[in-house]
Each structure stands twice: as structure tokens, then as C-alpha cells.
Amino acid sequence: MTETTPRRRGRQLPTAEELRIWRDFIETAERLRSELASRLQSESSLSPGDYAVLLALSEAPESRMRSSELAAHIGWERSRLSHHLGRMERRGLIRREECATDNRGAEILLAPTGAEAFARSTVPHLRAVRELFVDALTPERLVTAGEIAAALRARLDGYGKE
């Protein structure tokens, strides 16, 4: 089968070569995530979860989001986010306030300490992303990686909606 030949879509199992590529992909992605997490923690005392929350809040209008919106934005279950936010609140990174327009929900605010921690962590984290991911690929392979990520995301976004 050539690269341009359409693949049969069905319930057949992956070939040995397809499984090898899949495992390489998953294992490499996990090593990359692990190394980035380790560097983030050692350089800034933030976990990847902390960084995801702080990034979302830093980009939100007025640095605040409803907790349900934040959970959807970072792709977490609401209960997981709630526990994580409790830990972040105890460290002074975020604050929770009752929602002014809906007393059933809470708004999560980026606290000054959280904004400072995020600002301190961003440059080292982005340098690590460049070193471990961007610089490992040629410009053409980087484009291909983006296309692969987009194809996988489109597939996952459409999964179960057919």
C-alpha cells in the first residue's frame, strides 16, 4: 500500500508495523511529557496541571473563568479540577469567588502569586519545549507533526458523533 492509496476503514486489527509505530509514538510522547514535567517542577515548582490552569486563567478575560468552563477548557473532569484547585488555592496561586450571576458556580481567579509563578515559569518552560520538541525536528517534520496532531484531534473530536 502506498502513501497515496486509501486505507480500508474497518474493524481490522493494526499490523505489526502499525503497532510498532503506535508504541513508538506513545512511548516517545510520554517521555517528552515526563521530561517537560520534571523540568517545569524543578525550575518553577509548578506541576503541568498547575501550568495548564495558570495558562488558561492568564489568557481569560480579567484572568477569571467559571470552574466548569475551566474544566472544559483544559479537558479535565470537574472533580479532578476541584481537588487540584483546592491545592492551588492553599498555595495562593488562585482564588475562588462565588459567581456574581449564578450562585451555583464559582469563578476561579488568577491570584497575584499565581501570575508571578506563571510569569517566572513561562520562559524556562518554552525553552524546554524548543529544546526537546522543536529543535529535534526539521521545519518540514514540524509541519508534518502539526498535520498529524490536527488529523488525530479531528478524529477524536468527531468520534462518537457519527
Summary of the structure (lengths in Angstrom):
residues: 162
radius of gyration: 19.6
end to end distance: 27.2
largest distance: 59.3
contacts: 387
relative contact order: 0.11
helix: 67%
strand: 8%
